[in-house]
Amino acid sequence: MAVFELKNCLGIAGVMLFSYLLGSISFAVLVGKLFLKDDVRKYGSHNAGMTNVLRTAGKKAAVLTAVGDLGKGMLSVVVGRLVFAHILHVEPMYGAYLAAYCAILGHIFPIYFHFKGGKGVLTSAGAAVLIDPVSVAITALIFAAVTFTSKIVSLGSVVMAICYPVVTYFVSLAFGRDPVPLTVCAVIFAAIIIFMHRSNIGRLIRGEELGFGKKKKREPADEQKRS
């Protein structure tokens, strides 16, 4: 029994560590260095995310960043499911959510990049696509409608996060699943996204948030402080 418990602990710790380290790969920083020859966090919003890459380095760089961020969220879920199902013989959905949360944590606080990362939207979306594709598809439509109407990515992200638990609840009911555990997990996803967008929410309230058609000056943060 002790061996089984140790095996479980090692398996859970392995999933958490792998997912966190995978999430810590900041594609915004790596792609930014490729296109800008500099750290994207010195420009625009100083955020290591796709939106800031789009504003400062262009569409190609943003696409590469998006693919990387989505991919690491998806891969973490795959690994979490496999370990829990075939090694630990535990409900794989638990492994999927645990891996997703750790990957998002790594994205927000990347160990390779001084713990200064992005806001976790795309990594969350990549993980959620494999966990609950129907709910993600519906909330993606909501995100697209809000974003392209307002031209403000952060507004679309916040509205999507708010809607995600509600959509998850009704989709779970429609498919005959217990909605409570899935909705609770969706609330955690949403809370992370909303918390990481708290500064954007403040700017939205003040009417200061930039749309994706507008660019901030590509001026390094250190130079801005000295000027």
N, C-alpha and C positions, 0 to 999 in steps of 0.2 A: 504493500500500500504506500509505503514511504517513497519507494522508487517511482511509483505512478504519480504521486504528488510532486516529486522533484521534476519529473518529466514534464508535467503540466506547467510548472513554474518556469522551467527553462524554455519551453515552447512559447509561452505567453511573452516572456521577456525578449525572446528572439524576434518575435513578430513586432513588438513595440520598438526595439532598437533598429531593426531593418527599416521599418516604415519611417521612423524619425530621420534616420540618416539619408534615406531616399528622398524624403520631403525636403531635407536641407539643401539639396542640389538646386540652387537658385538659377533657373534658366534666364531670368531677366538680367541678372548680373553677367552671366557667361555670354549671352547673346549681345548684351550691351557692350561688353568689351570687344567683341568681334566687330560690331558695326561702328561703335563710337570711339574705340580704342581707349575707353575710359569706363569708370563705374557709373551706371545709369542712375544710381542713388545720389549722385552729385547734381542731377538735373531735374527740372520740372517739379514734380511733387516729392521728389527724393524717395519714392517708393519703389521697391523691387517687384513690380508687377507689370502685367501686359499693357495696361492702359498708359502707364508712364513710358514704357518702351515704344508704344505706338506714337505718342506725342514727340518723343525725342529722337527715335532712331528709324521710324517709318514702318510701313505695313509688313514688309518681309520679316523684319526683326520681330514684330509683334506676333506674326503667325508662328514663327519658330518657338517663341516663348510660350504661346498658348498650347502648342502641341506638347511641349515638354512638361508644362504644369498639369495639363489634363492627364498625360501619360503616367506621371508618377503617382497621381491619385488612383488611377485604375490599377496599376501594377501592385500597389500596396494592398488593395482589396483582394486581388487574385491570390497573393501570397498568404494573406491572413486567412482566407477561406480554406486554402489547401492545407495549411498547417493545422488549423482547428479540426478540419474534417478527417484528414488522413493520418495525422500524427497524434493529435490529442483526442480524436474521436469525440469532439464537442460540437454543438450546433455551430455550423460555419458562419452564420450571420453575425455571431458575436465576434468572431475573428475579423470579419469584414469591417465592422464598425470600429473595433479597437485599432486596426491598422489604419483606417481612414483618419481617425482623430490624431494619431501619432504623426502621420504624414502631413496633415494640416499644421500641427504644432511645429514640425520641422520647417515647413514653408515660411511660417510666421517668424520663427526664431531659429534660423539656420546656423548650425554649429560651424560650418565652413566659412561663413561670411559675417562674423562678429555678432551673430544673433539679430541681425537687422534684415528682415525679409519683407515679404508682401502681405497681402490681406487674406489670402487663402481662398478666393472665390473659385478660380479655375481648378485648383487641386481638390476642393470640396466637390465641384461639379463632376470631375473625372471619377472620383470615388462613388458619388451618388448614382452616376449613370449605371454602374454595375450592380449597385445595391438595389435600386428602385428606378428602373429606366422609365416607367410610365409617369411617375410623379415628376421626374426630371424633365421629361419631354414637355409636360404641361407648363411647368414653371419656366422652362426655357422660352416658350412662346410668350409668357408674360414678360420675361426679361427683354426679349427682342422688341415687343410692342412698346414698352416703357422707354427703353433706351433709344430706339429710332424715332420715337415721337419727341422725346425731350432732348435727344443728343447728349445725354449725360449718363455715362456708364455707371457711375456710383449710385445714381437714383434707381436705375434698373436692377443693380445688385441688391440694394436694400429692399426694394419691393419684392423681388424674387425670394429673398430670405424670409421675409414676413409671410409670404404665401406658401412657402414650401411645407411647413408642418400641417397647415390646413389641407393642402392638396394631398399630402401623404395620408392623412386620416381618412379622407373620403375614398381615395384609391384603395387603401387597405380594406375598407368595408366592401367596396365593390368587388374585390377579388376574394372575399371570404377569409381574410387574414385578421388576426387580432391587431387592431389598430393602435393599441396603447403603447407597446414597446417600440414599434416603428416610429410612432409620432413623437415619443420622448426623445429618441435618437435624432429625429429631424429637428426638434426644438434646439438640441445642442448644436447641431450644424448651423442653424439660423442664428443662434445667440453669438456664436463665434464670428460669423460674417458681420452682423450688425455692430458688435463691439469693435471690430477692427475698422469699421467705417464711421466711427463716432466723430472724427474730425470732419469727414465729408458731410455728415448729417448737419453739423454746425454750419458749414459753408452753404449747404443747401438752404437752410433756414434763413441765412443772411443774404442769399441770392448771389453768392460769390463763387460757386462751383463752376468750373470750366466744362464746356461740352467737348466732345471728341473732335470737333472741327476746329478747335482753337488750341494754340500752343503756348506754353509758358516759355519764357526766355531760357535758352540752353546755356545757362551761366552756372559754373560750379558753385556749390554751396559756400565753400571757403571764401571765394571772391565776393559773393553777395554779402557775407558777414563783414568783410574788410571795407566794402564800399560805403 
